[in-house]
Amino acid sequence: MTTSPVTDNYFENAGFCGLRDCLEKIRSNAAKIDDPQTAPVEEFEWLAASGVMQVTLPGEALDFEKPDTASLLHLFKLVGQANLSVGRIYEGHVNALYLVHLYADEAQKKEWYRAVREDAAIFGVWNTQNQHGLTYLGVEGGLVLEGAKTFCSGVAIITHALVTGNIDLPERKGWQMMILDMAKISDDRIDRNSWKTLGMRASGSFTTDFSGYKVQQRELLGMPGDYLRQPHFNGGAIRFAAVQLGGAAAIAGNTLDYLASLGRTDDPIQKIRLAAILTQIVTGELWLKQAGRHFDEWVSLPGRSSELIAFANMTRTVIEEIGISVMNESNRCVGARGLMASSPLERLHRDLTFYLRQPAPDATRIAVADYFINNLNQTND
């Protein structure tokens, strides 16, 4: 087994003949960009050349209008397997385009889709903020932004940022999305010292101050509250879970390669550990496949919304546990020597450990339990 991500015939038959080489280059370059100040510029040029930056646009292989979410999740896994930081930024790009698909008017879709196709635009979604969050201020002649966002993944290369903030106007009140032009944000607004992390360094998720940005009406996306609309908001957790599984798969492959290089794959104890690792990866793949199918079947059915959210929450928590289990077994397989900085496993463990720390893990598990408890009560009634 090699550590190179392996694409399946689906993507090659769909016209992404260069995807295999693209992912291999991303994987090979991962150690070189393990630095917050080194943006993955080439990586996204390679992805654009392979065609996957526009894969969900109208008429493309994974057009949102002809849903095949299981295949999209598999693609996220492959990119995450090559580099988790790149996978994180790529997932944000697709997430932004999905929100455009859901809530943009026709003129907005035309402009933003054209930017992806013709200008190699990279989109991102930045919702997280601290106490000095983003708000829209009404001023003479229009709106301006005030405040900042944290965890702005890929800010050094994102061209179109979907940000959220509170708006309080007679005609608009609530949590409002907009897509702003990052070319108008000066570099001194980006705090490049704000991303000092254990892992995911290459994502360059710096805090960014948008104060003073003059909002154009055509940049407002949807209506207040749309960003948090269910089941799309919680149901979307399956996307980052797919990227995370890619990181776990990369650890699995590198662990096997390391043992093979030492001639240890015949050791029965190591075989037991490898069996546990590879079973977990296959389990995660099965969860993703079913999560994709459920998303396609249920997302447009109001009566299945709570069920979709519950399954997405379960998928997220299962893959978190898979990632932790795979890292633990890998540690036992390779020992201290296999986790030295000269080994890709050292970076992979750091990246996956950090990326698995998604918001509200305990609340997510409570929500799963509540769904089944409430469903049981309704059944008994």
Stockholm file with secondary structure:
# STOCKHOLM 1.0

chainA/1-381         MTTSPVTDNYFENAGFCGLRDCLEKIRSNAAKIDDPQTAPVEEFEWLAASGVMQVTLPGEALDFEKPDTASLLHLFKLVGQANLSVGRIYEGHVNALYLVHLYADEAQKKEWYRAVREDAAIFGVWNTQNQHGLTYLGVEGGLVLEGAKTFCSGVAIITHALVTGNIDLPERKGWQMMILDMAKISDDRIDRNSWKTLGMRASGSFTTDFSGYKVQQRELLGMPGDYLRQPHFNGGAIRFAAVQLGGAAAIAGNTLDYLASLGRTDDPIQKIRLAAILTQIVTGELWLKQAGRHFDEWVSLPGRSSELIAFANMTRTVIEEIGISVMNESNRCVGARGLMASSPLERLHRDLTFYLRQPAPDATRIAVADYFINNLNQTND
#=GR chainA/1-381 SS CCSSCCCCHHHHHTTCTTHHHHHHHHHHTGGGGCSTTSCCHHHHHHHHHHTGGGTTSTTSTTCTTSCCHHHHHHHHHHHHHHCHHHHHHHHHHHHHHHHHHHHCCHHHHHHHHHHHHHHCCCEEEECCCCSSCCEEEEETTEEEEESEEEEETTTTTCSEEEEEEEEECSSCEEEEEEEEEGGGSCGGGEETTSCCCSSCGGGCCEEEECTTCEECGGGEESCTTSTTCTTHHHHTHHHHHHHHHHHHHHHHHHHHHHHHHTTCTTCHHHHHHHHHHHHHHHHHHHHHHHHHHHHHHHTTCGGGHHHHHHHHHHHHHHHHHHHHHHHHHHHHHHTTGGGSTTSHHHHHHHHHHHHTCCSCHHHHHHHHHHHHHHHHHHHHC
#=GC SS_cons         CCSSCCCCHHHHHTTCTTHHHHHHHHHHTGGGGCSTTSCCHHHHHHHHHHTGGGTTSTTSTTCTTSCCHHHHHHHHHHHHHHCHHHHHHHHHHHHHHHHHHHHCCHHHHHHHHHHHHHHCCCEEEECCCCSSCCEEEEETTEEEEESEEEEETTTTTCSEEEEEEEEECSSCEEEEEEEEEGGGSCGGGEETTSCCCSSCGGGCCEEEECTTCEECGGGEESCTTSTTCTTHHHHTHHHHHHHHHHHHHHHHHHHHHHHHHTTCTTCHHHHHHHHHHHHHHHHHHHHHHHHHHHHHHHTTCGGGHHHHHHHHHHHHHHHHHHHHHHHHHHHHHHTTGGGSTTSHHHHHHHHHHHHTCCSCHHHHHHHHHHHHHHHHHHHHC
//
